[in-house]
Amino acid sequence: MNYVIGIDIGTSGLKSIVVNKSGEVVDSHSISYKTEHPKSGYSEMDPDVWYEATLDSLRHLLNKFDRQSISGISFSGQMHGLVVIDEDGNSIRPAILWNDTRTSQEVEDIKQAVGLETLLKHTQNTVLEGFTLPKLIWLKNHEPENYNKIHKFMLPKDYVVYKLTGNVHTEPSDAAGTIMYNIKSEAWSLELLNQLNIDSNICPEVIGSHESSGVLTDRIREKLNIDWEINVYQGGADNACGALGSGITDETKQLVSIGTSGVALSIENSPNYENDGNMHYFSHCVPNQKYVMGVTLSAGYSLEWLKQLINTSEDFNVFLKDISQSKIGSNGLMYTPYLLGERTPYNDASIRGSFIGLDANTTQLDMKRSVLEGITYSINESIEIMRNKDIDIKEIVSIGGGAKNEEWLQIQADIFNVPITTRTEEQGPAYGAAMLAAMGEQWFDSFDDMNESWIKYRGKVSPVSSHSESYHKLFNIYKLIYTATQPITKDLTQFK
């Protein structure tokens, strides 16, 4: 039996899975780690933490299987993070992660320097604090001694691939999230880089997501105590891999992924599609495919935050038990998940969250349900934009934490007003990474063939029409809160 390994380099941990030719996950391993927050708004990580966690996972998994039975490895990785190396291949400083918000001034500077129209023309996206480009400009402005050492920049998963193979590459799905990449021409935007006085030579070469970046080096094989070659494939961005691993490779299904952040994603392959900046428009890890995506920054993070306040010792199944005893609308309580600002549709790093409608009868169950509903309302704002762009939302595949609670699945079906499907064996972006390795190993002739063989779904959760009618009214109220609270939360920042 032959196997491949898919590795997801997440924000708070690394997950590795071993998959056989039938698409079955036969083993897995997870490692947790913590990000560093040296200042308010900063989020950093020593990139060698990811590398060492990868080695530890590979040691754990490779020892369990017959010699040479594992032939390929591929990766999924958190998007937008900036990793920089010098000419000797050493990381220059800690990686600046996707949820780092220090770059507000750089975002404004970029908009002033090139203008939104030019950004949309060359990258199909606007610029936001979390993206790679403003991080690079921040480094240039605040740490010129480090900026001047840069030989290449990379994304998180690309650094690990480099450490394993000695080769520096990225691929379209992560390159698109840098906001330096023209996804129409599938190449770095040299015109934009020149306007911002960024040397294009620091950009890594772009190869296909399921193309080989090389093999494990002799040094790595010695560290892993193996004597055979293993191919390493470049992999994809976490959201792209999550979509691939959920069977989202055409327009027939959409994806909702609820982890730390929340994502709504739909394939959009029209050559005439022009993004207006309200949504993200990125390259898929499937060749010649694109997708539109909306993001809620504090999705599962909101639920974790509430759990830490109420009862840190409970697991989520216990924490959400009896949630149905709080009725639709959480007894008049509404929550906005703006703990870290909000991405889609407001692109506002300074807005903060709120509970609206607290009264003396509010219970903990009401608060829990209102957080679930608020997260789902926020994701529904992205769904609404898709519908307004004539994307036909017929069926949504839900993955992540939002797919693990039956009541939350019903809330999603009712608010989105479409059937919700879940995977029979949902392994998140790591599964998409394993699929890329399988394609690299030429186990299948096409991604369609692999989908047909590997992707299986559970039964659907259908919306209840009376619930959807109530939620439609509540959603319209939810959309009023941002405008009403934005000036208030802005004034409150002076007291922090």
RAMO-V904864 format. One record per backbone hydrogen bond with DSSP energy under -0.5 kcal/mol. NH is the residue of the N-H (numbers start at 1). CO is the residue of the C=O. Records with the same first field share a line. If there is no record, write none. Layout:
NH: CO  CO
This chain:
3: 69
4: 19
5: 72
6: 17
7: 74
8: 15
9: 7  76
10: 8  13
14: 31
15: 8
16: 29
17: 6
18: 27
19: 4
20: 24
21: 2
23: 20
26: 18  24
27: 18
29: 16
31: 14
33: 12
36: 44
42: 39
44: 36
45: 95
47: 45
49: 46
50: 46  47
51: 47
52: 48
53: 49
54: 50
55: 51
56: 52
57: 53
58: 54
59: 55
60: 56
61: 57
62: 58
63: 59
64: 61
65: 62
69: 66
71: 3  69
72: 3
73: 231
74: 5
75: 233
76: 7
77: 236
78: 9
82: 96
83: 81  154
85: 152
86: 90
89: 86
92: 84
93: 84
95: 45
96: 82
97: 43  95
100: 97
101: 41
102: 41
104: 101
107: 103
108: 104
109: 105
110: 106
111: 107
112: 108
113: 109
114: 110
115: 110  111
119: 115
120: 116
121: 117
122: 118
123: 119
124: 119  120
125: 119
131: 128
132: 177
133: 178
135: 131
136: 132
137: 133
138: 134
139: 135
140: 136
141: 137
142: 138
143: 139
146: 143
147: 143
148: 144
149: 146
150: 147
151: 85
152: 85
153: 202
154: 83
159: 155
160: 156
161: 157
162: 158
163: 159
164: 160
165: 161
166: 162
169: 167
170: 205
172: 207
174: 171
175: 171
176: 172
177: 173
178: 175
179: 176
180: 175
182: 187
183: 181
186: 182
187: 182
189: 180
190: 188
193: 189
194: 190
195: 191
196: 192
197: 194
198: 193
199: 197
202: 199
203: 200
205: 168
207: 170  205
211: 208
213: 232
214: 232
216: 230
217: 164
221: 217
222: 218
223: 219
224: 220
225: 221  222
226: 221
231: 71
232: 214
233: 73
234: 211
235: 209
236: 75
238: 77
241: 237
242: 238
243: 239
244: 240
245: 241
246: 243
247: 244
248: 243
249: 247
253: 250
254: 395
255: 265
256: 397
257: 263
258: 399
259: 257  261
262: 296
263: 257
264: 294
265: 255
266: 292
268: 290
273: 270
280: 293
282: 291
284: 289
289: 286
291: 282
292: 266
293: 280
294: 264
296: 262
297: 295
298: 337
299: 260  297
300: 259
301: 260
302: 299
303: 299
304: 300
305: 301
306: 302
307: 303
308: 304
309: 305
310: 306
311: 307
314: 311
319: 315
320: 316
321: 318
323: 320
325: 322
326: 323
327: 325
330: 327
332: 329
333: 329  330
334: 356
335: 370
336: 354
338: 336
340: 341
341: 338
342: 348
344: 295
347: 343
348: 342
349: 347
354: 336
356: 334
362: 359
367: 363
368: 364
369: 365
370: 366
371: 367
372: 368
373: 369
374: 370
375: 371
376: 372
377: 373
378: 374
379: 375
380: 376
381: 377  378
382: 378  379
383: 379
384: 380
385: 381
386: 382
387: 383
388: 384
389: 385  386
390: 387
391: 386
392: 390
393: 391
394: 392
396: 419
397: 254
398: 396  421
399: 256
401: 258
402: 258  399
403: 400
404: 401
409: 405
410: 406
411: 407
412: 408
413: 409
414: 410
415: 411
416: 412
417: 413
418: 413
419: 394
420: 461
421: 396
424: 456
426: 423
427: 425
430: 427
431: 428
432: 428
433: 429
434: 430
435: 431
436: 432
437: 433
438: 434
439: 435
440: 436
441: 437
442: 439
443: 438
450: 446
451: 447
452: 448
453: 449
454: 450
455: 451
456: 454
458: 422
461: 420
462: 460
465: 463
467: 464
468: 464
469: 465
470: 466
471: 467
472: 468
473: 469
474: 470
475: 471
476: 472
477: 473
478: 474
479: 475
480: 477
481: 477  478
482: 478
484: 480
485: 481
486: 482
487: 483
489: 485
490: 486
491: 487
492: 488
493: 489  490
494: 491
495: 492
496: 493
